[in-house]
């Protein structure tokens, strides 16, 4: 009887140890406080849990975004999050502007590895950079597809933007130098009223981010920055090297997102969350299933 009790105790201990080991297989994913980051973080977590026995803990909507996520990554409190090449290069590394997207990506990859021991995985495919947008019907009727096209006809159009865009050298003053814009009028608008203003015809052109969800609602056309004035803000997963060393399978799992998300697809998903108040996790799951990744 004593031997059977000892054997039973050993079996129980084995299961307890196995359970503890399973619980310890965990990663922490963070997001910035915006729909796009919520959605991508959900995609990352869902892919990990569907393709491994690693549990995901989410730290969503961290106030201050990169400014607070970066030090938490360095401290080991966060394992990974979706970031943008332009933000990493200019805000985190504090480098001078690089306009070539490939050079920018390779630069952040190299310098993050060297300075922080963080790894930039493959890019998702979309570029959430600064842009200019017009009503699609009007832009098409005027033959405007690029910033250069817009500059050629800017004398008959009104631009609307928030105050600081007109003051920053990497905003309107720099665009004027690069493209020779000469708008009939420029209007200062609250950042939250730009889309309403263009929808009501108060302005013809607004500055925006290329994956804004409201672009779809107002049927706006994002114009091509044909001289590459604005830096690329291509999104990708940033992950701690220590996390990859511990769970090397994560690289292949997360790189399933490489090249999968277009600007238009990201716009639409942002719209679902921002305007239709749909759950970011459900939107992420639907997208992954449609792509055959779940």
N, C-alpha and C positions, 0 to 999 in steps of 0.2 A: 504493500500500500504506500509506504514511504517513497519508494522508487517512482510509483505512478504519480504521486503528488509532485515530486521533483521534476519529472518529465513535463507535467502539466504547467508548472511554473516556468520552465524553460520556454515552452511554446508561447505562453502569454508574453513573456519578455521579448521574444523574437518579433511578435506582432506589434508590440509597443514600439520597439526600436524601428521597425519598418515604417510604422505610422509617423514617427518623428522625422525620419529621413524624408518621407514624402512631403510633410508639412514644411520642411526646410527648403524645398525646391521652390523658391519664390523669387519673382522679380517685381520691381516697382516701376511703373510707367507714369510719367507726369504729362500734363498738358498745360498750355497757356489758356487764359480765360477768354477763349473765343471759339465759335462753332467749329471752324476748320480744324483747330488743334484737338478739340474733343473727338471729332469724327476719326481723325487719323490715329489718335491714341487708342481708340476703341478697336480699330482695325488691327493694330499691332497686338493688342491683348488677345483678341479673338483668334488670331492666327496662332499665337503661341499656345493657347490652351487647347486648340483643336489639333495641334501637331506635336504636342509634347505632354509630359506629366508635370510641367511647371505651372505653378499657380501665379496669377497676376494680381497685384494690388495696384489700384489706381489712385493717383493724387491729381485730381482734375482741377482745372481752373486756377492755377497758382497765380495769385496777384503779383503784378510786376513782370510776369512772363519770364523772359530770359534772365533778367537781372536777379531773380531769386532762384530760378531753376539751376542756373550754372553753378553757383556756390553749393547748392544741395547735391548736385552731381559730383562735384569735387570732394565733398564730405562723405560720399557713398550712401547718402540717404535716398537717392534716386538712381535707378539703373539706366534709364533711357527715356527719350522723348523726341517728338518731331520738331526739327529746327529748319531754318532757312539759310542758304549759303550766304546771302548778303548780310544777314544779321550776325552770323558767326564771324564773318570777315571784318565787318565794319564796327559792330558793337562790342563783341567779345574780344576779338584779337586787336581791334583798334588799328587796323591797317588802312592804307590809302585805297581809294576806289580802284577796282579792277573791273573793266566792262566785259571782258570775254568770259562767258559762262563756264567754259571748260577749265580755263585757267583758275577761275574763282573756286570751282569745286575741288580741283586738285590741290589748290592752295590751302583751303580750310582742312581738307583731309590730312595733309602733311603736318600742318602747324598744330592742329588739335591733338594729333598723335604724339607729337614731340613735346608739346607744352603741358597737356592735361592727361595723356594716355587714354584719350577718347577716340572712338572709331566712327567715322561717317560711313554709313552703309550706302547702298545704291539709291539714286534719286527716284522719287515716285512718278515723275513725269510732268507735273505741273509747275508753273512759275508764278508765284503770287507776288509779282513785282508791282511797282507804281506804274500807272498807265493813264491814258486819256481816253474818254469814251464819248460817243455821240449817239443820238437816236439812230437806230439802224436804217430805217427807211430814208431819213434825210441824208445820212452818210453815203448810202448806196446811190441815191439820186444825184449826189454831187461828185460821185466817183472818189470818195475819200476812204482810203484803206490804211494809210500810213501817216506818221507824224509829218513827213515831208509833204504829202498831199494836203494835209490840214494847213500847214504853214502857207502854202500857195494860195489858199482861199480864206485865210484867217481874217482878212480885212472886212469880211462881211458877217463875221460870227462873234458871239459873246461867250466868254469863258467864265465859268463859276468855280470858285475854290475857297478853301478855308484860308484865313489870314496868313498863317506861317508858310504856306506853299509859295506865296508871293515874295517872302522874305529870304528863304533859304537858297543858297547858291546851287544846291542840288535839286531845287524846285524850279519855279518859273524863270528866274533870272538866267539860270544855266540853260534852260530850254530855249530861251530867246537867242542866246549866243550860239547854241548848236544848230537851231533850225530856222531862226529868223522870224519867229512868230510876231504878228502885228495885229492883234485882235481889235475889232471895232470897239469893244468894251470889255473890261474885266470887272467881275463882281466878287466881293467878299461874302462868303456864305458860311453859316454854321455847318460843321462837318456832318451833322445829322440831317441837314435839310438839302443837301446837294441833289439827291435823287428826286426829291419832290420838285425842286426847282426846274430840273431838266424835263421832268414829266409834265410839268405845267407850261413848258415853253418859255420860262423866264430866262434861261440860258441855253446855248447850243452845245456846249462842250463842258465836261467836268473832269477833274482829276479823280482817280479811283485806284483801287487795288484790282488786279486782273482776275481774281476769283471771287469778288464780292457777290453775294447771293442776290442782291437787288438788281444786278445787271440783267438777269433773266426776267424779273418782274416788270422792269421798265423797257424791255426789249432794246437794250443798248448794245452798240458795237464797240468792242475794245480795239483801238487803233494800234498798228504795229510801230514800235519804236525802232525804225529802220536804221538809225545811226547808233543804236545801242547806248543811248544817253543814260538810262536808268540801269543800275546794276541788277543782276539776276537774283531772284529770291526763290531759288529752286528748293523744294522741300525734300528732306531725307531723315532717316532715323539716326540719331546720335546715341551711342551706347558706350558704357565704360568698358575698357579692355579687360578689366578684372571680371566683369560679368560674362564677357565672351569666353574668357579662359575657363570659367566655371561651367558655362553651358554653351559649348561651341556650336551646338545645333541651331542656336538662335540666328546665326548669320544667314543660313539658307532659308529658314522659316520667314524671317522678316524681309529678305530680299525677294520674296514672292511679289512684293508690292512694286518692284522696280519697273518703271515705265508703264504702270497700269492706270494711272489717273491723269486725265487730260485737264486743261484749264476749264473747259466747259463742264466736264463731269464734276469737278470740285465746286464750281459755281452752283450747279444744280443741288448738290448735297448741302451746301451752305444755306441755300434757299429753303430747303426742307426743314432745317433746324431753326433758322433765324425767323422765317416768316410763317411757316406752317406749324411751328412748335413741336416738331416730331423729335422723338428721342434719338440722340446721337448714336447710341449703341445699335438701335434698330436700323437706322440709315446705313451705318457701317456694315452691318450683317447683310442687308439686302444687296449692297454693292459687291461685297466679297462673293456672295452666292452667284450673282449675275456674271461675275468674272470666272466662276468655277474654282474659286480658292477656298470655299467652305463647303 
